[in-house]
Amino acid sequence: MSATVSQNRNPTSISSPVKIFVEHLIPQPNRTACVFWNMQSNEWDTKGCHLESSNGTYSLCVCDHLTNFAVLMDYQGLLDDVDQRAFHYITVIGCTLSIICLAICVVVFSFYR
């Protein structure tokens, strides 16, 4: 869910903190962080938000400003070697198939032009 109330790219401070209750789509109790999208640095930021409570099915965030919020389950982005290798092969195979299909499209387009 997201809403924009002003064109100002800075977070809008509020007098009393807002509590955001987020239900997890996939239950994961560990490595949870309350963040917002920082439009100046174009990255997730935790400034002004903290995780008040969390379990495997929900998280409760408290923030002192209004912006676009999220609950990140693995914000470190660490992958083990097996996952890293699998993502590498998927990327190589996907890019190769894309290039082959693009070449076929160019050949077909040039013959029917």
C-alpha positions as protocol buffer text, in pm:
chain_id: "A"
residue {
  index: 1
  type: MET
  ca { x: 0 y: 0 z: 0 }
}
residue {
  index: 2
  type: SER
  ca { x: 130 y: 345 z: -83 }
}
residue {
  index: 3
  type: ALA
  ca { x: 6 y: 703 z: -80 }
}
residue {
  index: 4
  type: THR
  ca { x: 160 y: 1036 z: -168 }
}
residue {
  index: 5
  type: VAL
  ca { x: 31 y: 1346 z: 7 }
}
residue {
  index: 6
  type: SER
  ca { x: 278 y: 1599 z: -124 }
}
residue {
  index: 7
  type: GLN
  ca { x: 534 y: 1650 z: -398 }
}
residue {
  index: 8
  type: ASN
  ca { x: 800 y: 1711 z: -133 }
}
residue {
  index: 9
  type: ARG
  ca { x: 1071 y: 1446 z: -162 }
}
residue {
  index: 10
  type: ASN
  ca { x: 1159 y: 1469 z: 209 }
}
residue {
  index: 11
  type: PRO
  ca { x: 978 y: 1267 z: 477 }
}
residue {
  index: 12
  type: THR
  ca { x: 693 y: 1459 z: 640 }
}
residue {
  index: 13
  type: SER
  ca { x: 737 y: 1463 z: 1019 }
}
residue {
  index: 14
  type: ILE
  ca { x: 433 y: 1413 z: 1237 }
}
residue {
  index: 15
  type: SER
  ca { x: 368 y: 1500 z: 1602 }
}
residue {
  index: 16
  type: SER
  ca { x: 281 y: 1149 z: 1722 }
}
residue {
  index: 17
  type: PRO
  ca { x: 428 y: 830 z: 1574 }
}
residue {
  index: 18
  type: VAL
  ca { x: 229 y: 620 z: 1334 }
}
residue {
  index: 19
  type: LYS
  ca { x: 202 y: 245 z: 1399 }
}
residue {
  index: 20
  type: ILE
  ca { x: 198 y: 20 z: 1096 }
}
residue {
  index: 21
  type: PHE
  ca { x: 82 y: -339 z: 1134 }
}
residue {
  index: 22
  type: VAL
  ca { x: 204 y: -564 z: 851 }
}
residue {
  index: 23
  type: GLU
  ca { x: 107 y: -926 z: 805 }
}
residue {
  index: 24
  type: HIS
  ca { x: 378 y: -1149 z: 657 }
}
residue {
  index: 25
  type: LEU
  ca { x: 285 y: -1330 z: 337 }
}
residue {
  index: 26
  type: ILE
  ca { x: 550 y: -1591 z: 412 }
}
residue {
  index: 27
  type: PRO
  ca { x: 606 y: -1655 z: 784 }
}
residue {
  index: 28
  type: GLN
  ca { x: 965 y: -1566 z: 879 }
}
residue {
  index: 29
  type: PRO
  ca { x: 1050 y: -1462 z: 1234 }
}
residue {
  index: 30
  type: ASN
  ca { x: 1411 y: -1349 z: 1186 }
}
residue {
  index: 31
  type: ARG
  ca { x: 1593 y: -1063 z: 1015 }
}
residue {
  index: 32
  type: THR
  ca { x: 1300 y: -824 z: 989 }
}
residue {
  index: 33
  type: ALA
  ca { x: 1342 y: -447 z: 949 }
}
residue {
  index: 34
  type: CYS
  ca { x: 1100 y: -155 z: 918 }
}
residue {
  index: 35
  type: VAL
  ca { x: 1212 y: 73 z: 639 }
}
residue {
  index: 36
  type: PHE
  ca { x: 1094 y: 348 z: 407 }
}
residue {
  index: 37
  type: TRP
  ca { x: 1197 y: 439 z: 53 }
}
residue {
  index: 38
  type: ASN
  ca { x: 1432 y: 737 z: 72 }
}
residue {
  index: 39
  type: MET
  ca { x: 1365 y: 933 z: -247 }
}
residue {
  index: 40
  type: GLN
  ca { x: 1682 y: 1142 z: -214 }
}
residue {
  index: 41
  type: SER
  ca { x: 1925 y: 850 z: -194 }
}
residue {
  index: 42
  type: ASN
  ca { x: 1703 y: 603 z: -388 }
}
residue {
  index: 43
  type: GLU
  ca { x: 1742 y: 325 z: -134 }
}
residue {
  index: 44
  type: TRP
  ca { x: 1570 y: 171 z: 167 }
}
residue {
  index: 45
  type: ASP
  ca { x: 1633 y: 364 z: 489 }
}
residue {
  index: 46
  type: THR
  ca { x: 1552 y: 294 z: 856 }
}
residue {
  index: 47
  type: LYS
  ca { x: 1587 y: 653 z: 987 }
}
residue {
  index: 48
  type: GLY
  ca { x: 1281 y: 740 z: 1195 }
}
residue {
  index: 49
  type: CYS
  ca { x: 1135 y: 387 z: 1185 }
}
residue {
  index: 50
  type: HIS
  ca { x: 1187 y: 97 z: 1422 }
}
residue {
  index: 51
  type: LEU
  ca { x: 1048 y: -249 z: 1470 }
}
residue {
  index: 52
  type: GLU
  ca { x: 835 y: -250 z: 1786 }
}
residue {
  index: 53
  type: SER
  ca { x: 741 y: -617 z: 1777 }
}
residue {
  index: 54
  type: SER
  ca { x: 748 y: -909 z: 1538 }
}
residue {
  index: 55
  type: ASN
  ca { x: 682 y: -1281 z: 1522 }
}
residue {
  index: 56
  type: GLY
  ca { x: 652 y: -1529 z: 1237 }
}
residue {
  index: 57
  type: THR
  ca { x: 322 y: -1390 z: 1110 }
}
residue {
  index: 58
  type: TYR
  ca { x: 324 y: -1013 z: 1165 }
}
residue {
  index: 59
  type: SER
  ca { x: 542 y: -709 z: 1234 }
}
residue {
  index: 60
  type: LEU
  ca { x: 454 y: -383 z: 1406 }
}
residue {
  index: 61
  type: CYS
  ca { x: 653 y: -80 z: 1288 }
}
residue {
  index: 62
  type: VAL
  ca { x: 656 y: 263 z: 1452 }
}
residue {
  index: 63
  type: CYS
  ca { x: 762 y: 563 z: 1242 }
}
residue {
  index: 64
  type: ASP
  ca { x: 781 y: 937 z: 1311 }
}
residue {
  index: 65
  type: HIS
  ca { x: 718 y: 1048 z: 952 }
}
residue {
  index: 66
  type: LEU
  ca { x: 494 y: 968 z: 656 }
}
residue {
  index: 67
  type: THR
  ca { x: 650 y: 815 z: 344 }
}
residue {
  index: 68
  type: ASN
  ca { x: 636 y: 484 z: 157 }
}
residue {
  index: 69
  type: PHE
  ca { x: 688 y: 202 z: 407 }
}
residue {
  index: 70
  type: ALA
  ca { x: 784 y: -163 z: 383 }
}
residue {
  index: 71
  type: VAL
  ca { x: 888 y: -453 z: 598 }
}
residue {
  index: 72
  type: LEU
  ca { x: 1196 y: -623 z: 457 }
}
residue {
  index: 73
  type: MET
  ca { x: 1250 y: -980 z: 560 }
}
residue {
  index: 74
  type: ASP
  ca { x: 1611 y: -1019 z: 442 }
}
residue {
  index: 75
  type: TYR
  ca { x: 1744 y: -671 z: 384 }
}
residue {
  index: 76
  type: GLN
  ca { x: 2109 y: -780 z: 392 }
}
residue {
  index: 77
  type: GLY
  ca { x: 2065 y: -972 z: 66 }
}
residue {
  index: 78
  type: LEU
  ca { x: 2307 y: -1248 z: 164 }
}
residue {
  index: 79
  type: LEU
  ca { x: 2287 y: -1567 z: -40 }
}
residue {
  index: 80
  type: ASP
  ca { x: 2463 y: -1891 z: 25 }
}
residue {
  index: 81
  type: ASP
  ca { x: 2687 y: -2045 z: -243 }
}
residue {
  index: 82
  type: VAL
  ca { x: 2417 y: -2280 z: -374 }
}
residue {
  index: 83
  type: ASP
  ca { x: 2167 y: -1997 z: -428 }
}
residue {
  index: 84
  type: GLN
  ca { x: 2434 y: -1770 z: -576 }
}
residue {
  index: 85
  type: ARG
  ca { x: 2533 y: -2039 z: -828 }
}
residue {
  index: 86
  type: ALA
  ca { x: 2169 y: -2111 z: -918 }
}
residue {
  index: 87
  type: PHE
  ca { x: 2098 y: -1741 z: -980 }
}
residue {
  index: 88
  type: HIS
  ca { x: 2412 y: -1716 z: -1195 }
}
residue {
  index: 89
  type: TYR
  ca { x: 2305 y: -2008 z: -1417 }
}
residue {
  index: 90
  type: ILE
  ca { x: 1948 y: -1878 z: -1445 }
}
residue {
  index: 91
  type: THR
  ca { x: 2082 y: -1537 z: -1550 }
}
residue {
  index: 92
  type: VAL
  ca { x: 2320 y: -1680 z: -1810 }
}
residue {
  index: 93
  type: ILE
  ca { x: 2055 y: -1911 z: -1958 }
}
residue {
  index: 94
  type: GLY
  ca { x: 1791 y: -1635 z: -1962 }
}
residue {
  index: 95
  type: CYS
  ca { x: 2022 y: -1384 z: -2131 }
}
residue {
  index: 96
  type: THR
  ca { x: 2134 y: -1644 z: -2388 }
}
residue {
  index: 97
  type: LEU
  ca { x: 1774 y: -1731 z: -2476 }
}
residue {
  index: 98
  type: SER
  ca { x: 1688 y: -1361 z: -2505 }
}
residue {
  index: 99
  type: ILE
  ca { x: 1977 y: -1298 z: -2745 }
}
residue {
  index: 100
  type: ILE
  ca { x: 1884 y: -1601 z: -2957 }
}
residue {
  index: 101
  type: CYS
  ca { x: 1520 y: -1491 z: -2978 }
}
residue {
  index: 102
  type: LEU
  ca { x: 1626 y: -1137 z: -3065 }
}
residue {
  index: 103
  type: ALA
  ca { x: 1846 y: -1270 z: -3346 }
}
residue {
  index: 104
  type: ILE
  ca { x: 1554 y: -1478 z: -3479 }
}
residue {
  index: 105
  type: CYS
  ca { x: 1329 y: -1170 z: -3471 }
}
residue {
  index: 106
  type: VAL
  ca { x: 1586 y: -965 z: -3665 }
}
residue {
  index: 107
  type: VAL
  ca { x: 1623 y: -1238 z: -3930 }
}
residue {
  index: 108
  type: VAL
  ca { x: 1245 y: -1285 z: -3969 }
}
residue {
  index: 109
  type: PHE
  ca { x: 1186 y: -909 z: -3980 }
}
residue {
  index: 110
  type: SER
  ca { x: 1455 y: -857 z: -4246 }
}
residue {
  index: 111
  type: PHE
  ca { x: 1307 y: -1133 z: -4471 }
}
residue {
  index: 112
  type: TYR
  ca { x: 948 y: -1005 z: -4449 }
}
residue {
  index: 113
  type: ARG
  ca { x: 1030 y: -638 z: -4480 }
}
